[in-house]
Amino acid sequence: MNGKSFNDVRQLVDHFTSRGVELSAGETLQLRRPVPKGKFQLVHRDIKLQKKIGSGAYGTVYKGVLVKDRCPVAVKRIDSDNKNEQGLVEMMKEARVMQLYDHPNIVKFFGYIVDRTPYLLVMELCQDGSVEDKLRTAGRNVSTTRRVDMAAQSARGLEYLHRRTASTGTSPPATASSLAAS
């Protein structure tokens, strides 16, 4: 963008709606109708971070709240050393996949935030942590009945993912972190 930077998306849209951008062939490209914010597109003021709860593949995970309805959420943040383009690409891949799913045994996806850094993914907060966390902390104290129930819930989530990916032609999530067992 010819070395020009913008503080937010609104400033970028205003700039290219009024001025346009000159292409290499001497043509000018001008934005006529900006695309409205999508269903899963959030902005930083939509959430309030509360505390760090862990680390993910490319960033830190926080407990937070969706401001509009006080809903508790998990927020994945690309760490400062991963603010590069590749980190954003990986995050948006996850966002594109997660927004396709709607199932009780799959972590609910609320949206993504890319209006400015840090870039964020907002998902359902599993209050008791992951299945792995439960099994590691409780160990042998988790009854066989409870373990079978967790396995059945995970299997329902996996079966849904496989059915969905077969019908849409998308790749399933790279990890089982999308599974939710209560």
TIRO-2110 file (N, C-alpha, C; in Angstrom, 1 decimal):
// TIRO-2110
0.8, -1.2, 0.0, N, 1, A
0.0, 0.0, 0.0, CA, 1, A
0.9, 1.2, 0.0, C, 1, A
1.9, 1.2, -0.8, N, 2, A
2.8, 2.3, -1.0, CA, 2, A
3.4, 2.8, 0.3, C, 2, A
3.7, 1.9, 1.3, N, 3, A
4.3, 2.3, 2.6, CA, 3, A
3.3, 3.0, 3.5, C, 3, A
2.1, 3.2, 3.2, N, 4, A
1.1, 3.9, 4.0, CA, 4, A
0.6, 2.9, 5.1, C, 4, A
0.5, 3.3, 6.3, N, 5, A
-0.1, 2.5, 7.3, CA, 5, A
-1.3, 3.2, 7.9, C, 5, A
-2.2, 2.4, 8.5, N, 6, A
-3.5, 2.9, 9.0, CA, 6, A
-3.6, 2.4, 10.5, C, 6, A
-4.3, 3.2, 11.3, N, 7, A
-4.5, 2.9, 12.7, CA, 7, A
-5.6, 1.9, 12.9, C, 7, A
-6.5, 1.9, 12.0, N, 8, A
-7.6, 0.9, 12.1, CA, 8, A
-8.3, 0.7, 10.7, C, 8, A
-9.2, -0.3, 10.6, N, 9, A
-9.8, -0.7, 9.4, CA, 9, A
-10.6, 0.5, 8.8, C, 9, A
-11.3, 1.2, 9.7, N, 10, A
-12.1, 2.4, 9.2, CA, 10, A
-11.3, 3.4, 8.4, C, 10, A
-10.1, 3.7, 9.0, N, 11, A
-9.2, 4.6, 8.3, CA, 11, A
-8.7, 4.1, 7.0, C, 11, A
-8.4, 2.8, 6.9, N, 12, A
-8.0, 2.2, 5.6, CA, 12, A
-9.2, 2.3, 4.6, C, 12, A
-10.4, 1.9, 5.0, N, 13, A
-11.5, 2.0, 4.1, CA, 13, A
-11.8, 3.4, 3.6, C, 13, A
-11.8, 4.4, 4.5, N, 14, A
-12.0, 5.8, 4.1, CA, 14, A
-10.9, 6.2, 3.1, C, 14, A
-9.7, 5.8, 3.3, N, 15, A
-8.6, 6.2, 2.4, CA, 15, A
-8.8, 5.7, 1.0, C, 15, A
-9.1, 4.4, 0.9, N, 16, A
-9.3, 3.8, -0.4, CA, 16, A
-10.6, 4.1, -1.1, C, 16, A
-11.6, 4.5, -0.3, N, 17, A
-12.9, 4.9, -0.9, CA, 17, A
-12.7, 6.3, -1.5, C, 17, A
-11.9, 7.2, -0.9, N, 18, A
-11.8, 8.5, -1.4, CA, 18, A
-10.6, 8.7, -2.4, C, 18, A
-9.5, 7.9, -2.3, N, 19, A
-8.4, 8.1, -3.1, CA, 19, A
-8.1, 7.0, -4.1, C, 19, A
-8.3, 5.8, -3.7, N, 20, A
-7.9, 4.6, -4.5, CA, 20, A
-6.5, 4.3, -4.4, C, 20, A
-6.1, 3.3, -5.2, N, 21, A
-4.7, 2.9, -5.2, CA, 21, A
-4.2, 2.7, -6.7, C, 21, A
-3.0, 3.2, -7.0, N, 22, A
-2.5, 3.1, -8.3, CA, 22, A
-1.8, 1.8, -8.5, C, 22, A
-2.3, 1.1, -9.6, N, 23, A
-1.7, -0.2, -10.0, CA, 23, A
-0.5, 0.0, -10.8, C, 23, A
0.3, -1.1, -11.0, N, 24, A
1.5, -1.0, -11.8, CA, 24, A
1.4, -0.6, -13.2, C, 24, A
0.2, -0.9, -13.8, N, 25, A
0.0, -0.6, -15.2, CA, 25, A
-0.5, 0.8, -15.4, C, 25, A
-0.5, 1.7, -14.4, N, 26, A
-0.9, 3.0, -14.4, CA, 26, A
-2.4, 3.2, -14.2, C, 26, A
-3.1, 2.1, -13.9, N, 27, A
-4.6, 2.2, -13.7, CA, 27, A
-4.8, 2.5, -12.2, C, 27, A
-5.9, 3.0, -11.9, N, 28, A
-6.3, 3.3, -10.5, CA, 28, A
-7.5, 2.4, -10.1, C, 28, A
-7.3, 1.8, -8.9, N, 29, A
-8.3, 1.0, -8.3, CA, 29, A
-8.9, 1.7, -7.2, C, 29, A
-10.3, 1.9, -7.2, N, 30, A
-10.9, 2.6, -6.1, CA, 30, A
-12.0, 1.7, -5.5, C, 30, A
-12.1, 1.8, -4.2, N, 31, A
-13.1, 1.0, -3.4, CA, 31, A
-14.4, 1.8, -3.5, C, 31, A
-15.4, 1.1, -4.0, N, 32, A
-16.7, 1.8, -4.2, CA, 32, A
-17.7, 1.4, -3.1, C, 32, A
-17.8, 0.1, -2.8, N, 33, A
-18.7, -0.4, -1.7, CA, 33, A
-17.9, -1.3, -0.8, C, 33, A
-17.6, -0.8, 0.4, N, 34, A
-16.9, -1.7, 1.3, CA, 34, A
-17.7, -2.8, 1.7, C, 34, A
-17.1, -4.0, 1.9, N, 35, A
-17.9, -5.2, 2.4, CA, 35, A
-18.2, -5.0, 3.9, C, 35, A
-19.4, -5.2, 4.3, N, 36, A
-19.8, -5.0, 5.7, CA, 36, A
-19.1, -6.1, 6.6, C, 36, A
-19.0, -5.8, 7.8, N, 37, A
-18.4, -6.7, 8.8, CA, 37, A
-19.2, -8.0, 8.8, C, 37, A
-18.4, -9.1, 8.8, N, 38, A
-19.0, -10.5, 8.7, CA, 38, A
-19.5, -10.9, 10.1, C, 38, A
-20.3, -12.0, 10.1, N, 39, A
-20.9, -12.5, 11.3, CA, 39, A
-19.9, -12.8, 12.4, C, 39, A
-18.7, -13.3, 12.0, N, 40, A
-17.7, -13.7, 13.0, CA, 40, A
-16.7, -12.7, 13.2, C, 40, A
-16.8, -11.5, 12.6, N, 41, A
-15.8, -10.5, 12.7, CA, 41, A
-16.1, -9.6, 14.0, C, 41, A
-15.2, -9.6, 14.9, N, 42, A
-15.4, -8.8, 16.1, CA, 42, A
-14.3, -7.7, 16.2, C, 42, A
-14.4, -6.8, 17.1, N, 43, A
-13.3, -5.8, 17.3, CA, 43, A
-12.9, -5.9, 18.8, C, 43, A
-11.7, -5.4, 19.1, N, 44, A
-11.2, -5.5, 20.5, CA, 44, A
-12.2, -5.0, 21.6, C, 44, A
-12.9, -4.0, 21.3, N, 45, A
-13.9, -3.5, 22.3, CA, 45, A
-15.0, -4.5, 22.6, C, 45, A
-15.2, -5.5, 21.8, N, 46, A
-16.2, -6.5, 22.0, CA, 46, A
-15.9, -7.5, 23.1, C, 46, A
-14.6, -7.6, 23.5, N, 47, A
-14.2, -8.5, 24.5, CA, 47, A
-13.4, -7.8, 25.6, C, 47, A
-13.4, -8.5, 26.8, N, 48, A
-12.6, -8.0, 27.9, CA, 48, A
-11.8, -9.2, 28.4, C, 48, A
-10.5, -9.1, 28.3, N, 49, A
-9.6, -10.2, 28.8, CA, 49, A
-9.6, -10.1, 30.3, C, 49, A
-9.6, -11.3, 31.0, N, 50, A
-9.5, -11.4, 32.4, CA, 50, A
-8.2, -12.0, 32.9, C, 50, A
-7.9, -13.2, 32.5, N, 51, A
-6.6, -13.7, 33.0, CA, 51, A
-6.1, -14.8, 32.0, C, 51, A
-4.8, -15.0, 32.1, N, 52, A
-4.1, -16.0, 31.2, CA, 52, A
-4.5, -17.4, 31.8, C, 52, A
-4.8, -18.3, 30.9, N, 53, A
-5.2, -19.6, 31.3, CA, 53, A
-4.3, -20.7, 30.6, C, 53, A
-3.5, -20.3, 29.6, N, 54, A
-2.6, -21.3, 29.0, CA, 54, A
-2.0, -20.8, 27.8, C, 54, A
-1.3, -21.7, 27.1, N, 55, A
-0.7, -21.4, 25.8, CA, 55, A
-1.1, -22.3, 24.7, C, 55, A
-1.2, -21.8, 23.5, N, 56, A
-1.6, -22.6, 22.4, CA, 56, A
-0.5, -22.8, 21.4, C, 56, A
-0.8, -23.2, 20.2, N, 57, A
0.2, -23.5, 19.2, CA, 57, A
1.0, -22.3, 18.8, C, 57, A
0.3, -21.1, 18.7, N, 58, A
1.0, -19.9, 18.2, CA, 58, A
0.7, -18.7, 19.1, C, 58, A
0.3, -19.0, 20.3, N, 59, A
0.0, -17.8, 21.2, CA, 59, A
-0.5, -18.2, 22.6, C, 59, A
-1.0, -17.2, 23.2, N, 60, A
-1.4, -17.3, 24.6, CA, 60, A
-3.0, -17.4, 24.7, C, 60, A
-3.5, -18.2, 25.6, N, 61, A
-5.0, -18.3, 25.8, CA, 61, A
-5.4, -17.6, 27.0, C, 61, A
-6.4, -16.8, 26.9, N, 62, A
-6.9, -16.0, 28.1, CA, 62, A
-8.4, -16.4, 28.3, C, 62, A
-8.8, -16.2, 29.6, N, 63, A
-10.2, -16.2, 29.9, CA, 63, A
-10.7, -14.8, 29.7, C, 63, A
-11.8, -14.7, 29.1, N, 64, A
-12.4, -13.3, 28.8, CA, 64, A
-13.9, -13.3, 28.8, C, 64, A
-14.5, -12.2, 28.5, N, 65, A
-15.9, -12.0, 28.5, CA, 65, A
-16.3, -11.3, 27.2, C, 65, A
-17.4, -11.8, 26.6, N, 66, A
-18.0, -11.0, 25.5, CA, 66, A
-18.8, -9.9, 26.1, C, 66, A
-18.4, -8.6, 25.8, N, 67, A
-19.0, -7.5, 26.5, CA, 67, A
-20.5, -7.4, 26.3, C, 67, A
-21.0, -7.7, 25.1, N, 68, A
-22.5, -7.5, 24.8, CA, 68, A
-23.4, -8.3, 25.7, C, 68, A
-23.0, -9.6, 26.0, N, 69, A
-23.9, -10.4, 26.8, CA, 69, A
-23.2, -11.1, 28.0, C, 69, A
-22.0, -10.6, 28.3, N, 70, A
-21.3, -11.1, 29.5, CA, 70, A
-21.0, -12.6, 29.5, C, 70, A
-20.9, -13.2, 28.3, N, 71, A
-20.7, -14.6, 28.1, CA, 71, A
-19.2, -14.9, 28.3, C, 71, A
-18.8, -15.8, 29.1, N, 72, A
-17.4, -16.2, 29.3, CA, 72, A
-16.9, -16.8, 28.0, C, 72, A
-15.6, -16.5, 27.6, N, 73, A
-15.0, -17.0, 26.4, CA, 73, A
-13.6, -17.3, 26.7, C, 73, A
-13.0, -18.1, 25.8, N, 74, A
-11.6, -18.3, 25.7, CA, 74, A
-11.1, -17.5, 24.5, C, 74, A
-10.0, -16.8, 24.7, N, 75, A
-9.4, -15.9, 23.7, CA, 75, A
-8.0, -16.3, 23.4, C, 75, A
-7.7, -16.7, 22.1, N, 76, A
-6.4, -17.1, 21.7, CA, 76, A
-5.8, -15.8, 21.1, C, 76, A
-4.6, -15.5, 21.6, N, 77, A
-3.9, -14.3, 21.1, CA, 77, A
-2.5, -14.7, 20.5, C, 77, A
-2.3, -14.2, 19.3, N, 78, A
-1.0, -14.4, 18.7, CA, 78, A
0.0, -13.6, 19.5, C, 78, A
1.0, -14.3, 20.0, N, 79, A
2.1, -13.6, 20.8, CA, 79, A
2.8, -12.6, 20.0, C, 79, A
3.4, -11.6, 20.7, N, 80, A
4.1, -10.6, 20.0, CA, 80, A
5.2, -11.0, 19.0, C, 80, A
5.9, -12.1, 19.4, N, 81, A
6.9, -12.6, 18.5, CA, 81, A
6.3, -13.4, 17.3, C, 81, A
5.0, -13.6, 17.3, N, 82, A
4.3, -14.3, 16.1, CA, 82, A
3.4, -13.3, 15.4, C, 82, A
3.5, -12.0, 15.5, N, 83, A
2.6, -11.1, 14.9, CA, 83, A
2.9, -11.0, 13.4, C, 83, A
3.7, -11.8, 12.9, N, 84, A
4.1, -11.7, 11.5, CA, 84, A
2.9, -12.3, 10.6, C, 84, A
3.1, -12.2, 9.3, N, 85, A
2.0, -12.6, 8.4, CA, 85, A
1.7, -14.0, 8.6, C, 85, A
2.7, -14.9, 8.8, N, 86, A
2.4, -16.3, 8.9, CA, 86, A
1.5, -16.6, 10.1, C, 86, A
1.7, -16.0, 11.2, N, 87, A
0.8, -16.2, 12.4, CA, 87, A
-0.6, -15.8, 12.1, C, 87, A
-0.8, -14.7, 11.4, N, 88, A
-2.1, -14.3, 11.0, CA, 88, A
-2.8, -15.3, 10.0, C, 88, A
-2.0, -15.8, 9.1, N, 89, A
-2.5, -16.7, 8.1, CA, 89, A
-3.0, -18.0, 8.8, C, 89, A
-2.2, -18.5, 9.8, N, 90, A
-2.5, -19.7, 10.5, CA, 90, A
-3.8, -19.5, 11.3, C, 90, A
-3.9, -18.3, 12.0, N, 91, A
-5.0, -18.0, 12.8, CA, 91, A
-6.3, -17.9, 11.9, C, 91, A
-6.2, -17.3, 10.8, N, 92, A
-7.4, -17.2, 9.9, CA, 92, A
-7.8, -18.5, 9.3, C, 92, A
-6.8, -19.4, 9.1, N, 93, A
-7.2, -20.8, 8.7, CA, 93, A
-8.0, -21.4, 9.7, C, 93, A
-7.6, -21.3, 11.0, N, 94, A
-8.4, -21.9, 12.1, CA, 94, A
-9.7, -21.3, 12.2, C, 94, A
-9.8, -20.0, 12.0, N, 95, A
-11.1, -19.3, 12.1, CA, 95, A
-12.0, -19.7, 10.9, C, 95, A
-11.5, -19.9, 9.7, N, 96, A
-12.4, -20.3, 8.6, CA, 96, A
-12.9, -21.7, 8.9, C, 96, A
-12.1, -22.6, 9.5, N, 97, A
-12.6, -24.0, 9.7, CA, 97, A
-13.6, -24.0, 10.9, C, 97, A
-13.2, -23.3, 12.0, N, 98, A
-14.1, -23.3, 13.2, CA, 98, A
-15.5, -22.7, 12.9, C, 98, A
-15.6, -21.7, 12.1, N, 99, A
-16.9, -21.1, 11.9, CA, 99, A
-17.9, -22.0, 11.1, C, 99, A
-17.4, -23.1, 10.6, N, 100, A
-18.2, -24.0, 9.8, CA, 100, A
-19.0, -25.0, 10.8, C, 100, A
-18.5, -25.1, 12.0, N, 101, A
-19.0, -26.1, 12.9, CA, 101, A
-20.0, -25.6, 13.9, C, 101, A
-21.1, -26.4, 14.2, N, 102, A
-22.1, -26.1, 15.2, CA, 102, A
-22.6, -27.4, 15.7, C, 102, A
-22.0, -27.8, 16.9, N, 103, A
-22.3, -29.1, 17.5, CA, 103, A
-22.1, -29.0, 19.0, C, 103, A
-22.9, -29.7, 19.8, N, 104, A
-22.7, -29.6, 21.3, CA, 104, A
-21.3, -30.2, 21.7, C, 104, A
-20.7, -31.0, 20.9, N, 105, A
-19.4, -31.6, 21.3, CA, 105, A
-18.2, -31.0, 20.6, C, 105, A
-18.4, -29.8, 20.0, N, 106, A
-17.4, -29.1, 19.3, CA, 106, A
-17.4, -27.7, 20.0, C, 106, A
-16.2, -27.2, 20.3, N, 107, A
-16.1, -25.9, 21.0, CA, 107, A
-16.7, -24.8, 20.0, C, 107, A
-17.6, -24.0, 20.6, N, 108, A
-18.3, -23.0, 19.8, CA, 108, A
-17.3, -21.9, 19.4, C, 108, A
-17.4, -21.4, 18.2, N, 109, A
-16.6, -20.3, 17.7, CA, 109, A
-17.4, -19.1, 17.7, C, 109, A
-16.9, -18.0, 18.3, N, 110, A
-17.6, -16.7, 18.4, CA, 110, A
-17.1, -15.7, 17.4, C, 110, A
-15.8, -15.8, 17.1, N, 111, A
-15.3, -14.9, 16.1, CA, 111, A
-13.8, -14.6, 16.1, C, 111, A
-13.4, -13.7, 15.3, N, 112, A
-11.9, -13.4, 15.2, CA, 112, A
-11.8, -11.8, 15.3, C, 112, A
-10.7, -11.4, 15.7, N, 113, A
-10.4, -10.0, 15.8, CA, 113, A
-9.1, -9.6, 15.1, C, 113, A
-9.2, -8.8, 14.0, N, 114, A
-8.0, -8.4, 13.3, CA, 114, A
-8.0, -6.9, 13.0, C, 114, A
-8.8, -6.2, 13.7, N, 115, A
-8.9, -4.7, 13.5, CA, 115, A
-7.6, -4.0, 13.8, C, 115, A
-6.8, -4.6, 14.7, N, 116, A
-5.5, -4.2, 15.1, CA, 116, A
-4.8, -5.3, 15.9, C, 116, A
-3.5, -5.2, 16.0, N, 117, A
-2.8, -6.2, 16.9, CA, 117, A
-3.1, -5.9, 18.3, C, 117, A
-3.1, -7.0, 19.2, N, 118, A
-2.9, -8.4, 18.8, CA, 118, A
-4.1, -9.0, 18.2, C, 118, A
-3.8, -9.9, 17.3, N, 119, A
-4.9, -10.6, 16.6, CA, 119, A
-5.4, -11.7, 17.5, C, 119, A
-6.8, -11.9, 17.5, N, 120, A
-7.4, -12.8, 18.5, CA, 120, A
-8.5, -13.7, 17.8, C, 120, A
-8.6, -14.9, 18.4, N, 121, A
-9.7, -15.8, 18.1, CA, 121, A
-10.5, -15.9, 19.4, C, 121, A
-11.9, -15.9, 19.3, N, 122, A
-12.7, -15.9, 20.4, CA, 122, A
-13.6, -17.2, 20.4, C, 122, A
-13.5, -18.0, 21.4, N, 123, A
-14.2, -19.3, 21.4, CA, 123, A
-14.9, -19.6, 22.7, C, 123, A
-15.7, -20.6, 22.7, N, 124, A
-16.4, -21.0, 24.0, CA, 124, A
-15.3, -21.4, 25.0, C, 124, A
-15.6, -21.0, 26.2, N, 125, A
-14.7, -21.3, 27.3, CA, 125, A
-15.2, -22.6, 28.0, C, 125, A
-14.3, -23.6, 28.0, N, 126, A
-14.6, -24.9, 28.6, CA, 126, A
-14.2, -24.7, 30.1, C, 126, A
-15.2, -24.4, 30.9, N, 127, A
-15.0, -24.0, 32.3, CA, 127, A
-14.0, -24.9, 33.1, C, 127, A
-14.1, -26.2, 32.8, N, 128, A
-13.3, -27.2, 33.5, CA, 128, A
-12.0, -27.5, 32.8, C, 128, A
-11.7, -26.8, 31.7, N, 129, A
-10.5, -27.1, 31.0, CA, 129, A
-10.8, -28.2, 30.0, C, 129, A
-9.7, -28.7, 29.3, N, 130, A
-9.8, -29.7, 28.3, CA, 130, A
-10.0, -31.1, 28.9, C, 130, A
-10.4, -32.1, 28.1, N, 131, A
-10.5, -33.4, 28.6, CA, 131, A
-9.1, -33.9, 29.1, C, 131, A
-8.1, -33.5, 28.3, N, 132, A
-6.7, -33.9, 28.7, CA, 132, A
-6.4, -33.3, 30.1, C, 132, A
-6.8, -32.0, 30.4, N, 133, A
-6.5, -31.4, 31.7, CA, 133, A
-7.2, -32.2, 32.8, C, 133, A
-8.5, -32.6, 32.5, N, 134, A
-9.3, -33.3, 33.5, CA, 134, A
-8.6, -34.6, 33.9, C, 134, A
-8.2, -35.3, 32.8, N, 135, A
-7.6, -36.6, 33.1, CA, 135, A
-6.2, -36.5, 33.7, C, 135, A
-5.4, -35.5, 33.4, N, 136, A
-4.1, -35.3, 34.0, CA, 136, A
-4.2, -34.9, 35.5, C, 136, A
-5.2, -34.0, 35.8, N, 137, A
-5.3, -33.5, 37.2, CA, 137, A
-6.0, -34.5, 38.1, C, 137, A
-7.1, -35.1, 37.6, N, 138, A
-7.8, -36.1, 38.4, CA, 138, A
-7.3, -37.5, 38.4, C, 138, A
-6.6, -37.8, 37.3, N, 139, A
-6.0, -39.1, 37.2, CA, 139, A
-6.9, -40.3, 37.4, C, 139, A
-6.5, -41.1, 38.3, N, 140, A
-7.2, -42.4, 38.6, CA, 140, A
-8.6, -42.1, 39.3, C, 140, A
-8.8, -40.8, 39.8, N, 141, A
-10.0, -40.5, 40.5, CA, 141, A
-11.2, -40.3, 39.5, C, 141, A
-10.9, -40.3, 38.2, N, 142, A
-12.0, -40.2, 37.2, CA, 142, A
-12.5, -41.6, 37.1, C, 142, A
-13.8, -41.8, 37.4, N, 143, A
-14.4, -43.1, 37.3, CA, 143, A
-14.5, -43.7, 35.9, C, 143, A
-14.6, -45.0, 35.8, N, 144, A
-14.7, -45.6, 34.5, CA, 144, A
-15.9, -45.1, 33.8, C, 144, A
-17.0, -45.0, 34.5, N, 145, A
-18.3, -44.5, 33.9, CA, 145, A
-18.0, -43.1, 33.3, C, 145, A
-17.3, -42.2, 34.0, N, 146, A
-17.0, -40.9, 33.5, CA, 146, A
-16.1, -40.9, 32.3, C, 146, A
-15.1, -41.8, 32.3, N, 147, A
-14.2, -41.9, 31.2, CA, 147, A
-14.9, -42.4, 30.0, C, 147, A
-15.8, -43.3, 30.1, N, 148, A
-16.6, -43.8, 29.0, CA, 148, A
-17.5, -42.7, 28.4, C, 148, A
-18.1, -41.9, 29.3, N, 149, A
-18.9, -40.8, 28.9, CA, 149, A
-18.1, -39.7, 28.1, C, 149, A
-16.9, -39.4, 28.6, N, 150, A
-16.0, -38.5, 27.9, CA, 150, A
-15.6, -39.0, 26.5, C, 150, A
-15.3, -40.3, 26.5, N, 151, A
-15.0, -40.9, 25.2, CA, 151, A
-16.1, -40.9, 24.2, C, 151, A
-17.3, -41.1, 24.7, N, 152, A
-18.5, -41.1, 23.9, CA, 152, A
-18.8, -39.7, 23.3, C, 152, A
-18.6, -38.7, 24.2, N, 153, A
-18.8, -37.3, 23.8, CA, 153, A
-17.8, -36.9, 22.7, C, 153, A
-16.5, -37.3, 23.0, N, 154, A
-15.4, -37.1, 22.0, CA, 154, A
-15.7, -37.8, 20.7, C, 154, A
-16.2, -39.0, 20.7, N, 155, A
-16.5, -39.7, 19.5, CA, 155, A
-17.7, -39.0, 18.7, C, 155, A
-18.7, -38.5, 19.5, N, 156, A
-19.7, -37.8, 18.8, CA, 156, A
-19.2, -36.6, 18.1, C, 156, A
-18.3, -35.9, 18.7, N, 157, A
-17.7, -34.7, 18.1, CA, 157, A
-16.9, -35.0, 16.9, C, 157, A
-16.1, -36.1, 17.0, N, 158, A
-15.2, -36.6, 15.9, CA, 158, A
-16.1, -37.0, 14.7, C, 158, A
-17.2, -37.7, 15.0, N, 159, A
-18.1, -38.2, 14.0, CA, 159, A
-18.7, -37.1, 13.2, C, 159, A
-19.1, -36.0, 14.0, N, 160, A
-19.6, -34.8, 13.4, CA, 160, A
-18.6, -34.2, 12.5, C, 160, A
-17.4, -34.0, 13.0, N, 161, A
-16.3, -33.4, 12.1, CA, 161, A
-16.1, -34.1, 10.9, C, 161, A
-16.0, -35.5, 10.9, N, 162, A
-15.8, -36.3, 9.8, CA, 162, A
-16.9, -36.2, 8.8, C, 162, A
-18.2, -36.2, 9.3, N, 163, A
-19.3, -36.0, 8.4, CA, 163, A
-19.3, -34.7, 7.7, C, 163, A
-19.0, -33.6, 8.5, N, 164, A
-19.0, -32.2, 8.0, CA, 164, A
-17.9, -32.1, 6.9, C, 164, A
-16.7, -32.6, 7.2, N, 165, A
-15.6, -32.4, 6.3, CA, 165, A
-15.8, -33.2, 5.0, C, 165, A
-16.5, -34.3, 5.1, N, 166, A
-16.8, -35.1, 3.9, CA, 166, A
-17.8, -34.3, 3.0, C, 166, A
-18.8, -33.7, 3.7, N, 167, A
-19.8, -33.0, 2.9, CA, 167, A
-19.3, -31.6, 2.3, C, 167, A
-18.4, -31.0, 3.0, N, 168, A
-17.9, -29.6, 2.6, CA, 168, A
-16.6, -29.7, 1.9, C, 168, A
-15.9, -30.8, 1.9, N, 169, A
-14.6, -30.9, 1.3, CA, 169, A
-13.5, -30.1, 2.0, C, 169, A
-13.7, -29.7, 3.3, N, 170, A
-12.7, -29.0, 4.1, CA, 170, A
-11.9, -30.0, 4.9, C, 170, A
-10.8, -29.6, 5.3, N, 171, A
-9.9, -30.4, 6.2, CA, 171, A
-10.4, -30.3, 7.6, C, 171, A
-10.3, -31.4, 8.4, N, 172, A
-10.7, -31.3, 9.8, CA, 172, A
-9.6, -30.6, 10.5, C, 172, A
-10.0, -30.1, 11.7, N, 173, A
-9.0, -29.4, 12.5, CA, 173, A
-7.7, -30.2, 12.8, C, 173, A
-6.6, -29.6, 12.9, N, 174, A
-5.3, -30.3, 13.0, CA, 174, A
-5.2, -31.0, 14.4, C, 174, A
-5.9, -30.6, 15.4, N, 175, A
-5.9, -31.2, 16.7, CA, 175, A
-7.3, -31.5, 17.2, C, 175, A
-7.3, -32.2, 18.3, N, 176, A
-8.6, -32.5, 18.9, CA, 176, A
-9.0, -31.4, 19.9, C, 176, A
-8.3, -30.3, 19.9, N, 177, A
-8.7, -29.2, 20.8, CA, 177, A
-10.1, -28.6, 20.5, C, 177, A
-10.6, -28.9, 19.4, N, 178, A
-12.0, -28.4, 19.1, CA, 178, A
-13.1, -29.2, 19.7, C, 178, A
-12.7, -30.4, 20.3, N, 179, A
-13.7, -31.2, 20.9, CA, 179, A
-14.1, -30.7, 22.3, C, 179, A
-15.3, -30.8, 22.7, N, 180, A
-15.8, -30.4, 24.0, CA, 180, A
-16.5, -31.5, 24.7, C, 180, A
-16.1, -31.8, 25.8, N, 181, A
-16.7, -32.8, 26.6, CA, 181, A
-17.1, -32.2, 28.0, C, 181, A
-18.3, -32.3, 28.4, N, 182, A
-18.7, -31.6, 29.6, CA, 182, A
-18.6, -32.6, 30.8, C, 182, A
END
